[in-house]
Amino acid sequence: MPDSARRMPRALVAVFACAAGLSVANVYYAQPLLDALASDFGISQGAAGGVMTATQLGCALALLFLVPLGDQWERRRLMLVQWGVLTVSLLAVSVSTSAVALLAGMALVGMLGTAMTQGLIAYASSAAGEHERGRVVGATQGGVVVGLLLARVMSGAIADIAGWRGVYLASALAMLGLGVVLWRALPHQAARGARQRYAALLRSMFGLLREERTLQIRGTLALLMFMAFSIFWSALVLPLSAAPFHFSHATVGAFGLVGAAGALAAARAGRWADRGWAQRTTGVSLVLLTLSWLPLAGLHASLVWLVVGVLLLDLAGQAIHVTNQSLIFAARSDAPSRLVGAYMLFYATGSGVGAVAATATYAAHGWLGVCLLGAGVSAIALVFWGATLRAMPSTSAGLRA
């Protein structure tokens, strides 16, 4: 069947979205648990962001050394291998007894969770027809966002009942169930292109970073956007678990439900990219991202402002993310795994720096300092987008206003 006539079955799109969501959730279960982990392992609040930094280090290693394999290995087999190692890593975290073991386990979870998530996005992109790539990527990324945000809800709720160790044990059990679904549903799909040696494969990813202007520009936007995103979510548990709120982990995590609503709306950004509206979507989203910090700064005045800010933050951030991925996949359809690996290096860098900056800023300047930091990073992203608008390759999809 010609590529223009192909349409991925909705059931398979749903499998990609759900599997990606469950995989990425493992990377973010720790965010609402930072105070509990700090207490259990004797880590100061100011240094608690190091737990997420270790996870993001694992993410970066996956993007460098594991994700590119999707352009060489048979994709289904690669997903199942990574699934097995991730399940074992989750069990290792649940039984860790020292800070060193915890950080090492978190790095492994970040590595395998990221490898699976980004591998599934590249898998979905390569299996989709060109005319529906934005739609399929948007749906899969929507699953990622929902998994990311609901991870905070689930980890908080489970931690209140069974402690933080119960969170990772429950996740390992969920991954066992996911393995059965993947075994039965994922299609066999050989990697495209000529076979390369592993070292040459890795070098080619850096070649994409050096040569692809679309990747450079949209990757920088991703770094700044995810830094802002991480600044907020890494710091949120600190004021909400302290006076005057004294919220439980479940209550803190429940704010992810608000973000999930915004993220689901942002999934349509892939369809807008298919129609050529990517730059318009990006500009509006960056304005919303910057403005979202105004209601977020009103946290201590009213929780209503927090809800409004979370909705705007997640809607804007995920619309940018989906649009970014639609554009970079359109730039080079022959290397989806290496493209997503290179792109997500920007994400991992921004998330890791944001987590450390958030907890350190909160310790020194409180919640208002966190909001000023996030607003500054968001404003820089908006200025960068405007400055590079004409530098985007004219052949990229979605450049029409």
Secondary structure, DSSP 8 states (H G I E B T S, - for coil): --GGG----HHHHHHHHHHHHHHHHHHHTTGGGHHHHHHHHT--GGGTHHHHHHHHHHHHHHHHHTGGGGGTS-HHHHHHHHHHHHHHHHHHHHT--SHHHHHHHHHHHHHHHHHHHHHHHHHHHHHS-GGGHHHHHHHHHHHHHHHHHHHHHHHHHHHHHHHHHHHHHHHHHHHHHHHHHHHHH-------S----HHHHHHHHHHHHHH-HHHHHHHHHHHHHHHHHHHHHHHHHHHHTSTTT---HHHHHHHHHHHHHHHHHHTTHHHHHHTT-HHHHHHHHHHHHHHTHHHHTTTTT-HHHHHHHHHHHHHHHHHHHHHHHHHHHHH-TT-HHHHHHHHHHHHHHHHHHHHHHHHHHHHHHHHHHHHHHHHHHHHHHHHHHHHHGGGS-TTSTT---
